[in-house]
């Protein structure tokens, strides 16, 4: 995740999101069980072409709890998942917690197709 090339992968696979593992306190505040994995949105790209997630409605501090019905362990796992599924439908459903609210956001799938 620390390599410079990862920023391009984040743009292509996560729409410009930079994700960190959520702490126990962050999960507690959002009502996520301590034993459930979650990723916290550390950064959302603001300008094209890194703003796909922003346009999809993601915000800093959102907790991602599921990505396309997959539990989320690490940012690297999500990047790998998207890269291994290039022929998926045009968007991924992402379950998030924003505060205590549960939302489903749709992240456009840009790998293997024309990017928006």
Order of alpha helices (4+ residues) and beta strands (2+ residues): alpha-beta-alpha-beta-alpha-beta-beta-alpha-beta-beta
